[in-house]
Amino acid sequence: MDSDILRRLIWGGLLAAMGALATVTAHRLSEVIWRRVFNEEPPE
C-alpha cells in the first residue's frame, strides 16, 4: 500500500463505515431505552 490516494480512500471508507455503525447502534439503543421508560413504541 504505497499509494497515498489508496490509503486516503480506505481511511475515508473506514470512517464512513464506523459512522454508519455508530448511528445504527445509537438508534437501536435509544429505542430500547424509550420502550423501557415509556412502555410504548417510540415516535416516528
C-alpha positions in Angstrom: 0.0 0.0 0.0 2.4 2.6 -1.2 -0.3 4.8 -2.8 -1.3 7.8 -0.7 -4.6 8.1 -2.6 -5.5 4.5 -1.9 -4.7 4.9 1.8 -6.9 8.0 1.9 -9.8 6.2 0.2 -9.5 3.2 2.6 -9.4 5.6 5.5 -12.5 7.5 4.3 -14.3 4.2 3.8 -13.4 3.1 7.3 -14.6 6.4 8.8 -17.9 6.2 6.9 -18.5 2.6 7.9 -17.8 3.3 11.6 -20.1 6.4 11.5 -22.9 4.3 10.0 -22.4 1.6 12.6 -22.4 4.1 15.4 -25.6 5.7 14.1 -27.4 2.4 13.8 -26.2 1.3 17.3 -27.3 4.6 18.9 -30.7 4.4 17.2 -31.4 0.9 18.4 -30.2 1.7 21.9 -32.4 4.7 22.0 -35.4 2.6 21.0 -34.7 0.1 23.8 -34.4 2.9 26.4 -37.6 4.6 25.1 -39.6 1.3 25.4 -38.4 0.6 28.9 -39.0 4.1 30.2 -42.4 4.8 28.5 -43.6 1.3 27.9 -44.6 2.1 24.3 -43.2 2.3 20.8 -41.0 5.3 20.0 -42.5 8.1 17.8 -41.7 8.0 14.1 
